[in-house]
Amino acid sequence: MTKLYAIYGASGCGRSLMPVARQQLAREHDTSEIVFIDDALTQQSFVNGHRAINYSIFKAEPAAEKAVLIAIANSHIREKLAHQLELDGISLWSVQADNSVIMDEAQIAAGAALSPFVTVTSNIKIGKCFHANLYSYVEHDCVIGDFVTFAPGVKCNGNIHIEDHAYIGAGAMIKQGTPDQPLVIGRGAIVGMGAVVTKNVPAGVTVVGNPAHIVEQK
């Protein structure tokens, strides 16, 4: 029996990553099937030419090995699904676009989605289920936690620590830290679209603007 790969999520994120996944298998000369997993389905359907099935059907499919890329924007749902996959003995799958760039000593945990034109430079550590959308980059000596999301065009400069579940909005720029004092984006923080982050962002807050400032809850 062959391998079976899946993109978990058939919405915009999943449909955008499917061509990237196909490219990767072609690059590896792997002819295995890739399906979509969509839990809203009660029976098999087709999305962009690929079979779409719910998770129960996927689990029942005969295959020697199964691997799944979780293409769900909500990081807490990504974490829940990753835990379920682990319980079911199904591997997290990492997908990298043909024209993405990964340099020296970059450690990227399982389940990463690196879209076209993403660059990860040298001496970087990234946790599991990282999403890096189009034209994002991670510069040298950064540490990124689990279930972090970069929207398109994020500029993450050197010596930055981003904690679990942080979301960095489209076009945001994060100022470079220093080796002895990295700039820190706290756990679950949200950096708004186009924000320019010049100092540490506390856990759980939302920052917007240039320079980025905390949005006070009403």
Secondary structure, DSSP 8 states (H G I E B T S, - for coil): --EEEEEE--SHHHHHHHHHHHHHHHHTT---EEEEE-TT-SS-EEETTEEEE-HHHHHHS--SEEEEEE--S-HHHHHHHHHHHHHTT-EE--EE-TT-EE-TTEEE-TT-EE-TT-EE-SSEEE-TT-EE-TT-EE-TT-EE-TT-EE-TT-EE-SSEEE-TT-EE-TT-EE---BTTB-EEE-TT-EE-TT-EE-S-B-TT-EEETTTTEE----
